[in-house]
Amino acid sequence: MSADDKFGNKADEMLGKAKSGIGKATDDKSMEAEGKSQQSGANLKQAGEKVKDAFKK
């Protein structure tokens, strides 16, 4: 997993967390759901990259 991938995935996760928090604070269910979805996607990407790294060794 390259540093760029790690940084990108972490950035997506943090943006998702922020969207989720803003959506919750403003009672915007759509934004909250979008943020949670973005977090999940970033976590799945990170998991996939870790699996790839494991098979490279």
mmCIF file of the N, C-alpha and C atoms, coordinates in Angstrom:
data_MODEL
# 
_entry.id   MODEL 
# 
loop_
_atom_site.group_PDB 
_atom_site.id 
_atom_site.type_symbol 
_atom_site.label_atom_id 
_atom_site.label_alt_id 
_atom_site.label_comp_id 
_atom_site.label_asym_id 
_atom_site.label_entity_id 
_atom_site.label_seq_id 
_atom_site.pdbx_PDB_ins_code 
_atom_site.Cartn_x 
_atom_site.Cartn_y 
_atom_site.Cartn_z 
_atom_site.occupancy 
_atom_site.B_iso_or_equiv 
_atom_site.pdbx_formal_charge 
_atom_site.auth_seq_id 
_atom_site.auth_comp_id 
_atom_site.auth_asym_id 
_atom_site.auth_atom_id 
_atom_site.pdbx_PDB_model_num 
ATOM 1   N N  . MET A 1 1  ? 0.854   -1.166  0.000  1.00 0.00 ? 1  MET A N  1 
ATOM 2   C CA . MET A 1 1  ? 0.000   0.000   0.000  1.00 0.00 ? 1  MET A CA 1 
ATOM 3   C C  . MET A 1 1  ? 0.900   1.229   0.000  1.00 0.00 ? 1  MET A C  1 
ATOM 4   N N  . SER A 1 2  ? 0.711   2.041   -1.006 1.00 0.00 ? 2  SER A N  1 
ATOM 5   C CA . SER A 1 2  ? 1.569   3.222   -1.082 1.00 0.00 ? 2  SER A CA 1 
ATOM 6   C C  . SER A 1 2  ? 1.109   4.299   -0.108 1.00 0.00 ? 2  SER A C  1 
ATOM 7   N N  . ALA A 1 3  ? 1.993   5.214   0.153  1.00 0.00 ? 3  ALA A N  1 
ATOM 8   C CA . ALA A 1 3  ? 1.681   6.317   1.073  1.00 0.00 ? 3  ALA A CA 1 
ATOM 9   C C  . ALA A 1 3  ? 0.549   7.169   0.518  1.00 0.00 ? 3  ALA A C  1 
ATOM 10  N N  . ASP A 1 4  ? 0.507   7.338   -0.816 1.00 0.00 ? 4  ASP A N  1 
ATOM 11  C CA . ASP A 1 4  ? -0.571  8.111   -1.442 1.00 0.00 ? 4  ASP A CA 1 
ATOM 12  C C  . ASP A 1 4  ? -1.923  7.449   -1.207 1.00 0.00 ? 4  ASP A C  1 
ATOM 13  N N  . ASP A 1 5  ? -1.969  6.129   -1.337 1.00 0.00 ? 5  ASP A N  1 
ATOM 14  C CA . ASP A 1 5  ? -3.219  5.400   -1.105 1.00 0.00 ? 5  ASP A CA 1 
ATOM 15  C C  . ASP A 1 5  ? -3.660  5.532   0.348  1.00 0.00 ? 5  ASP A C  1 
ATOM 16  N N  . LYS A 1 6  ? -2.710  5.383   1.263  1.00 0.00 ? 6  LYS A N  1 
ATOM 17  C CA . LYS A 1 6  ? -3.030  5.499   2.686  1.00 0.00 ? 6  LYS A CA 1 
ATOM 18  C C  . LYS A 1 6  ? -3.568  6.887   3.000  1.00 0.00 ? 6  LYS A C  1 
ATOM 19  N N  . PHE A 1 7  ? -2.899  7.910   2.462  1.00 0.00 ? 7  PHE A N  1 
ATOM 20  C CA . PHE A 1 7  ? -3.317  9.286   2.706  1.00 0.00 ? 7  PHE A CA 1 
ATOM 21  C C  . PHE A 1 7  ? -4.700  9.547   2.109  1.00 0.00 ? 7  PHE A C  1 
ATOM 22  N N  . GLY A 1 8  ? -4.925  9.071   0.900  1.00 0.00 ? 8  GLY A N  1 
ATOM 23  C CA . GLY A 1 8  ? -6.225  9.261   0.238  1.00 0.00 ? 8  GLY A CA 1 
ATOM 24  C C  . GLY A 1 8  ? -7.352  8.574   0.980  1.00 0.00 ? 8  GLY A C  1 
ATOM 25  N N  . ASN A 1 9  ? -7.105  7.361   1.415  1.00 0.00 ? 9  ASN A N  1 
ATOM 26  C CA . ASN A 1 9  ? -8.132  6.621   2.150  1.00 0.00 ? 9  ASN A CA 1 
ATOM 27  C C  . ASN A 1 9  ? -8.424  7.281   3.493  1.00 0.00 ? 9  ASN A C  1 
ATOM 28  N N  . LYS A 1 10 ? -7.391  7.745   4.165  1.00 0.00 ? 10 LYS A N  1 
ATOM 29  C CA . LYS A 1 10 ? -7.575  8.402   5.460  1.00 0.00 ? 10 LYS A CA 1 
ATOM 30  C C  . LYS A 1 10 ? -8.322  9.725   5.272  1.00 0.00 ? 10 LYS A C  1 
ATOM 31  N N  . ALA A 1 11 ? -8.001  10.438  4.195  1.00 0.00 ? 11 ALA A N  1 
ATOM 32  C CA . ALA A 1 11 ? -8.691  11.699  3.906  1.00 0.00 ? 11 ALA A CA 1 
ATOM 33  C C  . ALA A 1 11 ? -10.171 11.444  3.648  1.00 0.00 ? 11 ALA A C  1 
ATOM 34  N N  . ASP A 1 12 ? -10.487 10.392  2.871  1.00 0.00 ? 12 ASP A N  1 
ATOM 35  C CA . ASP A 1 12 ? -11.887 10.039  2.614  1.00 0.00 ? 12 ASP A CA 1 
ATOM 36  C C  . ASP A 1 12 ? -12.601 9.694   3.916  1.00 0.00 ? 12 ASP A C  1 
ATOM 37  N N  . GLU A 1 13 ? -11.912 8.957   4.769  1.00 0.00 ? 13 GLU A N  1 
ATOM 38  C CA . GLU A 1 13 ? -12.511 8.576   6.047  1.00 0.00 ? 13 GLU A CA 1 
ATOM 39  C C  . GLU A 1 13 ? -12.810 9.817   6.899  1.00 0.00 ? 13 GLU A C  1 
ATOM 40  N N  . MET A 1 14 ? -11.861 10.727  6.956  1.00 0.00 ? 14 MET A N  1 
ATOM 41  C CA . MET A 1 14 ? -12.048 11.940  7.764  1.00 0.00 ? 14 MET A CA 1 
ATOM 42  C C  . MET A 1 14 ? -13.149 12.837  7.188  1.00 0.00 ? 14 MET A C  1 
ATOM 43  N N  . LEU A 1 15 ? -13.210 12.955  5.867  1.00 0.00 ? 15 LEU A N  1 
ATOM 44  C CA . LEU A 1 15 ? -14.277 13.734  5.241  1.00 0.00 ? 15 LEU A CA 1 
ATOM 45  C C  . LEU A 1 15 ? -15.643 13.116  5.531  1.00 0.00 ? 15 LEU A C  1 
ATOM 46  N N  . GLY A 1 16 ? -15.702 11.804  5.465  1.00 0.00 ? 16 GLY A N  1 
ATOM 47  C CA . GLY A 1 16 ? -16.944 11.111  5.773  1.00 0.00 ? 16 GLY A CA 1 
ATOM 48  C C  . GLY A 1 16 ? -17.369 11.335  7.213  1.00 0.00 ? 16 GLY A C  1 
ATOM 49  N N  . LYS A 1 17 ? -16.396 11.312  8.106  1.00 0.00 ? 17 LYS A N  1 
ATOM 50  C CA . LYS A 1 17 ? -16.682 11.542  9.524  1.00 0.00 ? 17 LYS A CA 1 
ATOM 51  C C  . LYS A 1 17 ? -17.201 12.962  9.732  1.00 0.00 ? 17 LYS A C  1 
ATOM 52  N N  . ALA A 1 18 ? -16.600 13.916  9.035  1.00 0.00 ? 18 ALA A N  1 
ATOM 53  C CA . ALA A 1 18 ? -17.032 15.315  9.146  1.00 0.00 ? 18 ALA A CA 1 
ATOM 54  C C  . ALA A 1 18 ? -18.449 15.482  8.593  1.00 0.00 ? 18 ALA A C  1 
ATOM 55  N N  . LYS A 1 19 ? -18.712 14.897  7.423  1.00 0.00 ? 19 LYS A N  1 
ATOM 56  C CA . LYS A 1 19 ? -20.052 14.986  6.824  1.00 0.00 ? 19 LYS A CA 1 
ATOM 57  C C  . LYS A 1 19 ? -21.089 14.377  7.749  1.00 0.00 ? 19 LYS A C  1 
ATOM 58  N N  . SER A 1 20 ? -20.752 13.239  8.318  1.00 0.00 ? 20 SER A N  1 
ATOM 59  C CA . SER A 1 20 ? -21.673 12.561  9.219  1.00 0.00 ? 20 SER A CA 1 
ATOM 60  C C  . SER A 1 20 ? -21.974 13.436  10.435 1.00 0.00 ? 20 SER A C  1 
ATOM 61  N N  . GLY A 1 21 ? -20.948 14.035  10.993 1.00 0.00 ? 21 GLY A N  1 
ATOM 62  C CA . GLY A 1 21 ? -21.122 14.900  12.159 1.00 0.00 ? 21 GLY A CA 1 
ATOM 63  C C  . GLY A 1 21 ? -21.939 16.140  11.843 1.00 0.00 ? 21 GLY A C  1 
ATOM 64  N N  . ILE A 1 22 ? -21.673 16.755  10.698 1.00 0.00 ? 22 ILE A N  1 
ATOM 65  C CA . ILE A 1 22 ? -22.432 17.944  10.295 1.00 0.00 ? 22 ILE A CA 1 
ATOM 66  C C  . ILE A 1 22 ? -23.887 17.573  10.043 1.00 0.00 ? 22 ILE A C  1 
ATOM 67  N N  . GLY A 1 23 ? -24.090 16.441  9.380  1.00 0.00 ? 23 GLY A N  1 
ATOM 68  C CA . GLY A 1 23 ? -25.453 15.980  9.119  1.00 0.00 ? 23 GLY A CA 1 
ATOM 69  C C  . GLY A 1 23 ? -26.213 15.713  10.402 1.00 0.00 ? 23 GLY A C  1 
ATOM 70  N N  . LYS A 1 24 ? -25.539 15.135  11.360 1.00 0.00 ? 24 LYS A N  1 
ATOM 71  C CA . LYS A 1 24 ? -26.172 14.854  12.651 1.00 0.00 ? 24 LYS A CA 1 
ATOM 72  C C  . LYS A 1 24 ? -26.500 16.152  13.388 1.00 0.00 ? 24 LYS A C  1 
ATOM 73  N N  . ALA A 1 25 ? -25.566 17.115  13.356 1.00 0.00 ? 25 ALA A N  1 
ATOM 74  C CA . ALA A 1 25 ? -25.762 18.389  14.057 1.00 0.00 ? 25 ALA A CA 1 
ATOM 75  C C  . ALA A 1 25 ? -26.881 19.220  13.448 1.00 0.00 ? 25 ALA A C  1 
ATOM 76  N N  . THR A 1 26 ? -27.027 19.123  12.120 1.00 0.00 ? 26 THR A N  1 
ATOM 77  C CA . THR A 1 26 ? -28.044 19.924  11.428 1.00 0.00 ? 26 THR A CA 1 
ATOM 78  C C  . THR A 1 26 ? -29.314 19.129  11.156 1.00 0.00 ? 26 THR A C  1 
ATOM 79  N N  . ASP A 1 27 ? -29.371 17.912  11.641 1.00 0.00 ? 27 ASP A N  1 
ATOM 80  C CA . ASP A 1 27 ? -30.514 17.019  11.437 1.00 0.00 ? 27 ASP A CA 1 
ATOM 81  C C  . ASP A 1 27 ? -30.776 16.760  9.952  1.00 0.00 ? 27 ASP A C  1 
ATOM 82  N N  . ASP A 1 28 ? -29.682 16.651  9.185  1.00 0.00 ? 28 ASP A N  1 
ATOM 83  C CA . ASP A 1 28 ? -29.747 16.358  7.757  1.00 0.00 ? 28 ASP A CA 1 
ATOM 84  C C  . ASP A 1 28 ? -29.407 14.874  7.580  1.00 0.00 ? 28 ASP A C  1 
ATOM 85  N N  . LYS A 1 29 ? -30.428 14.047  7.544  1.00 0.00 ? 29 LYS A N  1 
ATOM 86  C CA . LYS A 1 29 ? -30.228 12.590  7.483  1.00 0.00 ? 29 LYS A CA 1 
ATOM 87  C C  . LYS A 1 29 ? -29.487 12.169  6.220  1.00 0.00 ? 29 LYS A C  1 
ATOM 88  N N  . SER A 1 30 ? -29.733 12.871  5.122  1.00 0.00 ? 30 SER A N  1 
ATOM 89  C CA . SER A 1 30 ? -29.072 12.538  3.865  1.00 0.00 ? 30 SER A CA 1 
ATOM 90  C C  . SER A 1 30 ? -27.563 12.741  3.971  1.00 0.00 ? 30 SER A C  1 
ATOM 91  N N  . MET A 1 31 ? -27.145 13.875  4.509  1.00 0.00 ? 31 MET A N  1 
ATOM 92  C CA . MET A 1 31 ? -25.719 14.146  4.655  1.00 0.00 ? 31 MET A CA 1 
ATOM 93  C C  . MET A 1 31 ? -25.085 13.188  5.654  1.00 0.00 ? 31 MET A C  1 
ATOM 94  N N  . GLU A 1 32 ? -25.799 12.875  6.714  1.00 0.00 ? 32 GLU A N  1 
ATOM 95  C CA . GLU A 1 32 ? -25.285 11.942  7.706  1.00 0.00 ? 32 GLU A CA 1 
ATOM 96  C C  . GLU A 1 32 ? -25.049 10.568  7.069  1.00 0.00 ? 32 GLU A C  1 
ATOM 97  N N  . ALA A 1 33 ? -26.012 10.114  6.266  1.00 0.00 ? 33 ALA A N  1 
ATOM 98  C CA . ALA A 1 33 ? -25.882 8.821   5.601  1.00 0.00 ? 33 ALA A CA 1 
ATOM 99  C C  . ALA A 1 33 ? -24.754 8.841   4.569  1.00 0.00 ? 33 ALA A C  1 
ATOM 100 N N  . GLU A 1 34 ? -24.630 9.947   3.855  1.00 0.00 ? 34 GLU A N  1 
ATOM 101 C CA . GLU A 1 34 ? -23.560 10.075  2.873  1.00 0.00 ? 34 GLU A CA 1 
ATOM 102 C C  . GLU A 1 34 ? -22.198 10.002  3.552  1.00 0.00 ? 34 GLU A C  1 
ATOM 103 N N  . GLY A 1 35 ? -22.066 10.646  4.693  1.00 0.00 ? 35 GLY A N  1 
ATOM 104 C CA . GLY A 1 35 ? -20.813 10.609  5.438  1.00 0.00 ? 35 GLY A CA 1 
ATOM 105 C C  . GLY A 1 35 ? -20.479 9.215   5.917  1.00 0.00 ? 35 GLY A C  1 
ATOM 106 N N  . LYS A 1 36 ? -21.472 8.511   6.427  1.00 0.00 ? 36 LYS A N  1 
ATOM 107 C CA . LYS A 1 36 ? -21.231 7.147   6.907  1.00 0.00 ? 36 LYS A CA 1 
ATOM 108 C C  . LYS A 1 36 ? -20.849 6.227   5.745  1.00 0.00 ? 36 LYS A C  1 
ATOM 109 N N  . SER A 1 37 ? -21.491 6.445   4.598  1.00 0.00 ? 37 SER A N  1 
ATOM 110 C CA . SER A 1 37 ? -21.174 5.654   3.413  1.00 0.00 ? 37 SER A CA 1 
ATOM 111 C C  . SER A 1 37 ? -19.743 5.914   2.955  1.00 0.00 ? 37 SER A C  1 
ATOM 112 N N  . GLN A 1 38 ? -19.333 7.172   2.976  1.00 0.00 ? 38 GLN A N  1 
ATOM 113 C CA . GLN A 1 38 ? -17.973 7.529   2.586  1.00 0.00 ? 38 GLN A CA 1 
ATOM 114 C C  . GLN A 1 38 ? -16.954 6.908   3.535  1.00 0.00 ? 38 GLN A C  1 
ATOM 115 N N  . GLN A 1 39 ? -17.257 6.893   4.816  1.00 0.00 ? 39 GLN A N  1 
ATOM 116 C CA . GLN A 1 39 ? -16.361 6.261   5.796  1.00 0.00 ? 39 GLN A CA 1 
ATOM 117 C C  . GLN A 1 39 ? -16.236 4.767   5.511  1.00 0.00 ? 39 GLN A C  1 
ATOM 118 N N  . SER A 1 40 ? -17.357 4.120   5.251  1.00 0.00 ? 40 SER A N  1 
ATOM 119 C CA . SER A 1 40 ? -17.343 2.679   4.977  1.00 0.00 ? 40 SER A CA 1 
ATOM 120 C C  . SER A 1 40 ? -16.535 2.363   3.730  1.00 0.00 ? 40 SER A C  1 
ATOM 121 N N  . GLY A 1 41 ? -16.717 3.176   2.695  1.00 0.00 ? 41 GLY A N  1 
ATOM 122 C CA . GLY A 1 41 ? -15.967 2.970   1.460  1.00 0.00 ? 41 GLY A CA 1 
ATOM 123 C C  . GLY A 1 41 ? -14.472 3.098   1.687  1.00 0.00 ? 41 GLY A C  1 
ATOM 124 N N  . ALA A 1 42 ? -14.077 4.082   2.445  1.00 0.00 ? 42 ALA A N  1 
ATOM 125 C CA . ALA A 1 42 ? -12.653 4.277   2.734  1.00 0.00 ? 42 ALA A CA 1 
ATOM 126 C C  . ALA A 1 42 ? -12.102 3.095   3.529  1.00 0.00 ? 42 ALA A C  1 
ATOM 127 N N  . ASN A 1 43 ? -12.875 2.615   4.484  1.00 0.00 ? 43 ASN A N  1 
ATOM 128 C CA . ASN A 1 43 ? -12.433 1.469   5.284  1.00 0.00 ? 43 ASN A CA 1 
ATOM 129 C C  . ASN A 1 43 ? -12.280 0.223   4.425  1.00 0.00 ? 43 ASN A C  1 
ATOM 130 N N  . LEU A 1 44 ? -13.194 0.024   3.469  1.00 0.00 ? 44 LEU A N  1 
ATOM 131 C CA . LEU A 1 44 ? -13.089 -1.129  2.576  1.00 0.00 ? 44 LEU A CA 1 
ATOM 132 C C  . LEU A 1 44 ? -11.860 -1.020  1.677  1.00 0.00 ? 44 LEU A C  1 
ATOM 133 N N  . LYS A 1 45 ? -11.576 0.185   1.193  1.00 0.00 ? 45 LYS A N  1 
ATOM 134 C CA . LYS A 1 45 ? -10.381 0.382   0.373  1.00 0.00 ? 45 LYS A CA 1 
ATOM 135 C C  . LYS A 1 45 ? -9.130  0.062   1.172  1.00 0.00 ? 45 LYS A C  1 
ATOM 136 N N  . GLN A 1 46 ? -9.090  0.511   2.418  1.00 0.00 ? 46 GLN A N  1 
ATOM 137 C CA . GLN A 1 46 ? -7.930  0.244   3.269  1.00 0.00 ? 46 GLN A CA 1 
ATOM 138 C C  . GLN A 1 46 ? -7.769  -1.250  3.491  1.00 0.00 ? 46 GLN A C  1 
ATOM 139 N N  . ALA A 1 47 ? -8.861  -1.936  3.719  1.00 0.00 ? 47 ALA A N  1 
ATOM 140 C CA . ALA A 1 47 ? -8.798  -3.386  3.939  1.00 0.00 ? 47 ALA A CA 1 
ATOM 141 C C  . ALA A 1 47 ? -8.295  -4.094  2.682  1.00 0.00 ? 47 ALA A C  1 
ATOM 142 N N  . GLY A 1 48 ? -8.792  -3.670  1.523  1.00 0.00 ? 48 GLY A N  1 
ATOM 143 C CA . GLY A 1 48 ? -8.344  -4.269  0.263  1.00 0.00 ? 48 GLY A CA 1 
ATOM 144 C C  . GLY A 1 48 ? -6.859  -4.057  0.028  1.00 0.00 ? 48 GLY A C  1 
ATOM 145 N N  . GLU A 1 49 ? -6.370  -2.871  0.324  1.00 0.00 ? 49 GLU A N  1 
ATOM 146 C CA . GLU A 1 49 ? -4.946  -2.588  0.164  1.00 0.00 ? 49 GLU A CA 1 
ATOM 147 C C  . GLU A 1 49 ? -4.109  -3.432  1.119  1.00 0.00 ? 49 GLU A C  1 
ATOM 148 N N  . LYS A 1 50 ? -4.596  -3.639  2.320  1.00 0.00 ? 50 LYS A N  1 
ATOM 149 C CA . LYS A 1 50 ? -3.862  -4.459  3.291  1.00 0.00 ? 50 LYS A CA 1 
ATOM 150 C C  . LYS A 1 50 ? -3.780  -5.908  2.817  1.00 0.00 ? 50 LYS A C  1 
ATOM 151 N N  . VAL A 1 51 ? -4.860  -6.412  2.214  1.00 0.00 ? 51 VAL A N  1 
ATOM 152 C CA . VAL A 1 51 ? -4.857  -7.781  1.686  1.00 0.00 ? 51 VAL A CA 1 
ATOM 153 C C  . VAL A 1 51 ? -3.837  -7.883  0.563  1.00 0.00 ? 51 VAL A C  1 
ATOM 154 N N  . LYS A 1 52 ? -3.825  -6.903  -0.334 1.00 0.00 ? 52 LYS A N  1 
ATOM 155 C CA . LYS A 1 52 ? -2.847  -6.905  -1.422 1.00 0.00 ? 52 LYS A CA 1 
ATOM 156 C C  . LYS A 1 52 ? -1.432  -6.913  -0.871 1.00 0.00 ? 52 LYS A C  1 
ATOM 157 N N  . ASP A 1 53 ? -1.176  -6.100  0.156  1.00 0.00 ? 53 ASP A N  1 
ATOM 158 C CA . ASP A 1 53 ? 0.148   -6.046  0.759  1.00 0.00 ? 53 ASP A CA 1 
ATOM 159 C C  . ASP A 1 53 ? 0.539   -7.390  1.362  1.00 0.00 ? 53 ASP A C  1 
ATOM 160 N N  . ALA A 1 54 ? -0.424  -8.060  1.973  1.00 0.00 ? 54 ALA A N  1 
ATOM 161 C CA . ALA A 1 54 ? -0.147  -9.350  2.612  1.00 0.00 ? 54 ALA A CA 1 
ATOM 162 C C  . ALA A 1 54 ? 0.287   -10.395 1.566  1.00 0.00 ? 54 ALA A C  1 
ATOM 163 N N  . PHE A 1 55 ? -0.323  -10.344 0.373  1.00 0.00 ? 55 PHE A N  1 
ATOM 164 C CA . PHE A 1 55 ? 0.015   -11.321 -0.652 1.00 0.00 ? 55 PHE A CA 1 
ATOM 165 C C  . PHE A 1 55 ? 1.302   -10.980 -1.383 1.00 0.00 ? 55 PHE A C  1 
ATOM 166 N N  . LYS A 1 56 ? 1.763   -9.753  -1.299 1.00 0.00 ? 56 LYS A N  1 
ATOM 167 C CA . LYS A 1 56 ? 3.017   -9.368  -1.919 1.00 0.00 ? 56 LYS A CA 1 
ATOM 168 C C  . LYS A 1 56 ? 4.209   -9.960  -1.184 1.00 0.00 ? 56 LYS A C  1 
ATOM 169 N N  . LYS A 1 57 ? 4.044   -10.242 0.110  1.00 0.00 ? 57 LYS A N  1 
ATOM 170 C CA . LYS A 1 57 ? 5.157   -10.737 0.915  1.00 0.00 ? 57 LYS A CA 1 
ATOM 171 C C  . LYS A 1 57 ? 5.306   -12.186 0.794  1.00 0.00 ? 57 LYS A C  1 
# 
